[in-house]
Amino acid sequence: MRRREIGIIGGGASGLMAAISAAQADSSGSCKITVLEKKDRVGKKLLATGNGKCNLTNLSFSVENPQQYYRSQNPEALSGLFAQFEVQDTLKQFRRMGMLVMDRNGYVYPLSQQAATVLDTLRFTLEEQETEVGYGLCGGENNRFPKGAGYGIPGARRWGRLAVWEADSCLRKHSR
Ligand SMILES: Cc1cc2nc3c(=O)[nH]c(=O)nc-3n(C[C@H](O)[C@H](O)[C@H](O)COP(=O)(O)OP(=O)(O)OC[C@H]3O[C@@H](n4cnc5c(N)ncnc54)[C@H](O)[C@@H]3O)c2cc1C
């Protein structure tokens, strides 16, 4: 049986978590998941977060007042998101991936206090679940389009040539 192809544009924190969640939801292993990252490595920004320690979440966070910890022009969307995936879900997810955490006055960090631990945890989990990362693959800004039964991403570059990368589903984060 042909495996369903899922493409995720961008290997930042959100793209990596999306790939991990998609694989966890796909218990039968019927999907092939690919992260398309335009740079030569994923999660670069993560390394700079929380002054190099990565503040994962905050134990005092409340869904009623998400803006206390997250800035957004759309607080309602934030509340909706956090109602679906709470602080405890974040902690559970990292525990499941084998990462230990510590908290300082409610601010949660990896036990190592190194943001690299968070990135390594995400990368190793992707490897374990056999999610492919296509480096140097660039999905165009607004040019994703339905193609046949699936999606084509014009501008995806592989081996230096312009190609149309095809998938059955394609995720890209909202632009803010
Ligand atoms: C200094 C600093 C400190 C921070 N500290 C914290 C913290 O402690 N805790 C916290 O929760 N948040 C923190 N943040 C915020 C956090 O870094 C961001 O919310 C998070 O990294 C956003 O992840 P993302 O995946 O949405 O986007 P990004 O990290 O920006 O990732 C997007 C990825 O997509 C790739 N990409 C973009 N366009 C394309 C394309 N067309 N095709 C293919 N790939 C593409 C990029 O190369 C990149 O790898 C901090 C931010 C900064 C700047």
The ligand as an ORCA input file, in Angstrom:
! r2SCAN-3c Opt
* xyz 0 1
  C      15.984     35.726     21.827
  C      14.751     34.868     21.885
  C      14.495     34.131     23.026
  C      13.348     33.339     23.097
  N      13.143     32.609     24.211
  C      12.067     31.802     24.296
  C      11.872     30.945     25.407
  O      12.712     30.881     26.328
  N      10.758     30.158     25.418
  C       9.852     30.159     24.383
  O       8.859     29.414     24.443
  N      10.032     30.940     23.304
  C      11.107     31.745     23.223
  N      11.303     32.504     22.122
  C      10.328     32.416     21.031
  C      10.651     31.156     20.217
  O      11.977     31.209     19.762
  C       9.722     31.097     19.016
  O       8.391     31.184     19.451
  C       9.881     29.765     18.278
  O      11.246     29.521     17.960
  C       9.058     29.834     17.035
  O       9.216     28.586     16.379
  P       8.664     28.390     14.933
  O       8.904     26.980     14.546
  O       7.252     28.855     14.893
  O       9.491     29.400     14.027
  P      11.062     29.406     13.722
  O      11.846     29.000     14.907
  O      11.317     30.750     13.125
  O      11.250     28.282     12.623
  C      10.829     28.428     11.308
  C      11.689     27.474     10.471
  O      11.161     27.434      9.156
  C      12.215     27.577      8.219
  N      11.589     28.171      7.031
  C      11.038     29.397      6.908
  N      10.509     29.561      5.682
  C      10.714     28.393      5.020
  C      10.385     27.940      3.722
  N       9.742     28.725      2.851
  N      10.743     26.684      3.356
  C      11.407     25.868      4.231
  N      11.747     26.265      5.489
  C      11.399     27.502      5.871
  C      13.230     28.460      8.926
  O      14.526     28.304      8.371
  C      13.129     27.937     10.349
  O      13.990     26.824     10.567
  C      12.450     33.300     22.010
  C      12.727     34.027     20.851
  C      13.856     34.789     20.787
  C      14.144     35.553     19.517
*
